[in-house]
């Protein structure tokens, strides 16, 4: 079940708050209003959107919102639960046979786990099971990388468009030196586009890309755990051996806590 990943909006809010605080504490509300310039915003946002249109096909661009949404969602994947599932399945398989595991699939929500167990039930060789499941992992990794690349590129383009806006403002300022009234607005464009570009890149685009990369890395790690569980299940390994093998994938803190519990039970 997906939940809201509160760290993402909180982090963005903290970053924006620090910038606003710095501006207001130095220049008050008038200083804050001086940082709002519509032409500068349009140059950066419009430029980034235009370069994304050039860089990516329409079908991929349409998915940008859906991909970005993943950075604000948290899907709980508990490695310990996966280990417990395979320990239970290995016990039943050794007791009743692999074929009877098909009835257990209705209680499993993860399609990747189901696919692996079905391959094991069908008697597919372990090497082939690993090859098929790792091919699916590679496909997931490639798909996630394509979605993430839009935010990575936007993070690269935003500062560049900020500099382009700065050049535009400087040219306009130099051409209007004889008109003092226009120097202020032109200087605002020159400076604020760089500010907006850097802010968007470092507080929005690049952090979201990093969050998506972290989520992908964790998902692929969990799938590797599942592959090891399926291979152990297909080979008819003892449930204790399966548990010991899969426990190495659990976080260090969890393993230490479990070891302490075992020592207490033994004592």
C-alpha positions in Angstrom: 0.0 0.0 0.0 1.4 3.4 -1.0 1.5 6.2 1.5 2.6 9.8 1.3 6.4 10.2 1.6 6.3 13.2 3.9 10.1 13.8 3.7 9.9 15.0 0.1 7.4 17.9 0.6 8.9 18.7 4.0 12.4 19.0 2.4 11.1 21.2 -0.4 9.2 23.3 2.1 12.2 23.7 4.4 14.4 24.8 1.4 11.8 27.4 0.3 11.3 28.6 3.9 15.0 29.2 4.4 15.2 31.2 1.1 12.1 33.3 2.1 13.4 33.8 5.6 16.8 35.0 4.3 15.1 37.4 1.9 12.6 38.8 4.4 15.0 39.1 7.3 17.3 41.2 5.1 14.9 43.3 3.1 11.4 42.8 4.6 8.3 42.2 2.5 9.6 44.7 -0.1 12.7 42.7 -0.5 10.6 39.5 -0.9 8.5 41.1 -3.6 11.6 42.1 -5.4 12.4 38.4 -5.9 9.1 37.9 -7.8 9.6 38.6 -11.5 7.2 36.9 -14.0 9.4 37.3 -17.1 12.3 35.6 -15.3 10.1 32.8 -14.3 8.7 32.3 -17.8 12.2 32.3 -19.3 13.4 29.5 -17.0 10.2 27.4 -17.0 9.5 27.9 -20.7 13.1 27.2 -21.6 13.2 24.0 -19.6 9.9 22.8 -21.0 11.1 23.6 -24.5 14.3 21.7 -24.2 12.5 18.7 -22.6 10.2 18.7 -25.7 13.3 18.5 -27.9 15.0 15.8 -25.8 12.1 13.4 -25.2 9.2 11.9 -27.2 5.7 13.1 -26.3 4.7 9.7 -24.9 7.5 9.9 -22.3 6.9 13.6 -21.5 3.2 12.7 -20.7 4.4 10.4 -18.0 6.6 13.0 -16.2 3.9 13.9 -13.8 3.2 10.3 -12.9 6.9 9.6 -12.5 7.4 12.7 -10.3 4.5 11.6 -8.2 6.4 8.5 -7.1 8.9 10.8 -5.2 5.9 11.9 -3.0 4.7 8.3 -2.3 6.2 5.7 -0.1 5.5 2.0 -0.9 6.4 -0.1 2.1 8.4 -3.2 1.1 9.4 -5.1 4.2 12.3 -7.5 3.6 11.5 -9.4 6.8 8.0 -10.2 5.6 9.4 -11.5 2.3 11.8 -13.7 4.2 9.0 -15.0 6.4 6.9 -15.7 3.3 9.6 -17.9 1.7 10.3 -19.7 5.0 6.6 -20.6 5.2 6.5 -21.7 1.6 9.7 -23.8 1.9 8.3 -25.6 4.9 5.0 -26.3 3.1 6.9 -27.4 -0.1 9.1 -29.9 1.8 6.0 -31.2 3.7 3.4 -31.3 0.9 5.3 -30.7 -2.4 5.8 -27.8 -4.7 2.6 -28.3 -6.7 0.4 -27.6 -3.6 2.0 -24.1 -3.3 -0.3 -22.8 -6.1 -3.1 -22.5 -3.5 -0.9 -20.1 -1.6 -0.6 -17.6 -4.5 -4.0 -16.1 -3.8 -2.6 -14.7 -0.5 0.4 -13.1 -2.2 0.0 -9.6 -3.7 3.5 -9.1 -5.3 3.3 -10.1 -9.0 7.1 -10.7 -9.1 6.9 -13.2 -6.2 4.0 -15.0 -7.9 5.8 -15.2 -11.2 8.9 -16.7 -9.5 6.8 -19.3 -7.5 4.9 -20.3 -10.7 8.2 -20.9 -12.5 9.4 -23.0 -9.6 6.1 -25.0 -9.5 6.4 -25.6 -13.3 9.8 -27.2 -12.7 11.9 -24.6 -14.6 15.6 -25.0 -14.0 17.1 -22.7 -11.4 19.4 -21.1 -13.9 16.5 -20.3 -16.2 14.4 -18.9 -13.4 17.3 -16.6 -12.4 17.7 -15.6 -16.0 14.0 -14.8 -16.6 13.6 -12.9 -13.3 16.8 -10.9 -13.8 15.7 -10.0 -17.3 12.5 -8.5 -15.7 14.7 -6.7 -13.1 16.7 -5.2 -16.0 13.5 -4.1 -17.7 12.3 -2.4 -14.5 15.6 -0.7 -14.1 15.6 0.6 -17.6 12.0 1.9 -17.4 12.7 3.7 -14.1 15.9 5.2 -15.6 14.0 6.6 -18.5 11.5 8.3 -16.3 14.1 9.6 -13.9 16.2 11.0 -16.8 13.5 13.7 -17.5 14.1 15.2 -14.0 17.9 14.8 -14.3 17.9 16.7 -17.6 15.5 19.3 -16.3 18.0 19.8 -13.4 20.8 20.3 -15.9 18.8 22.6 -18.2 17.4 24.9 -15.5 20.7 26.6 -14.5 21.6 27.0 -18.2 18.3 28.7 -18.9 19.0 30.9 -15.9 22.2 32.0 -17.5 20.5 32.6 -20.8 18.0 34.8 -19.0 20.8 36.6 -17.3 22.4 37.3 -20.7 19.0 38.6 -22.0 18.7 41.0 -19.1 22.3 42.2 -19.4 21.8 42.9 -23.1 18.6 44.8 -22.5 20.3 46.7 -19.6 23.3 47.7 -21.8 21.0 48.9 -24.6 19.0 51.1 -22.3 21.7 52.8 -20.3 20.3 56.2 -21.4 16.9 55.3 -19.9 17.4 55.0 -16.2 13.8 53.9 -15.6 14.4 50.6 -17.5 17.6 49.6 -15.7 15.9 48.1 -12.7 13.5 45.7 -14.5 16.3 44.6 -16.9 18.7 44.1 -14.0 16.0 42.0 -12.3 15.7 39.7 -15.3 19.5 39.5 -15.5 19.8 38.3 -11.9 16.6 36.6 -11.0 16.7 34.1 -13.9 19.9 32.7 -12.6 18.3 32.5 -9.1 15.2 30.7 -10.4 17.3 28.3 -12.5 19.5 27.3 -9.6 16.6 27.1 -7.1 14.5 24.8 -9.4 17.5 22.6 -10.2 18.8 22.2 -6.6 15.5 22.1 -4.7 13.2 20.4 -7.1 14.5 18.6 -10.2 17.7 17.1 -8.9 16.4 16.1 -5.5 13.4 14.3 -7.1 15.7 12.5 -9.5 17.8 11.4 -6.5 14.7 10.2 -4.5 13.5 8.2 -7.5 17.0 6.7 -7.9 16.9 5.6 -4.3 13.5 4.1 -4.6 14.6 2.1 -7.7 17.7 0.9 -6.0 15.6 -0.4 -3.0 13.0 -2.1 -5.3 15.7 -3.9 -7.3 17.4 -5.0 -4.0 14.1 -6.5 -2.8 13.6 -8.3 -6.2 17.1 -9.8 -5.8 16.0 -11.1 -2.4 12.9 -12.6 -4.0 15.0 -14.4 -6.6 17.2 -16.0 -3.9 14.0 -17.1 -2.2 12.5 -18.6 -5.3 15.8 -20.5 -6.1 15.9 -21.9 -2.6 12.3 -22.9 -2.9 12.7 -24.6 -6.2 15.8 -26.5 -4.9 13.8 -27.8 -2.0 16.1 -26.2 0.6 15.4 -26.5 4.3 13.4 -23.6 5.7 16.1 -22.9 8.3 18.7 -22.7 5.5 16.4 -20.4 3.4 15.9 -18.2 6.5 19.6 -18.0 7.2 20.4 -17.2 3.5 17.7 -14.5 3.2 18.4 -12.9 6.6 21.7 -11.5 5.3 19.7 -9.2 3.1 17.9 -7.7 6.2 19.2 -4.3 7.6 22.1 -4.7 10.0 20.1 -3.2 12.9 17.3 -5.8 12.3 19.8 -8.7 12.2 21.5 -7.6 15.4 18.1 -7.3 17.2 17.1 -10.8 16.0 20.4 -12.2 17.2 19.9 -10.7 20.6 16.4 -12.2 20.8 17.8 -15.6 19.8 20.5 -15.4 22.6 17.8 -14.4 25.1 15.7 -17.4 24.0 18.7 -19.8 24.3 19.5 -18.4 27.7 
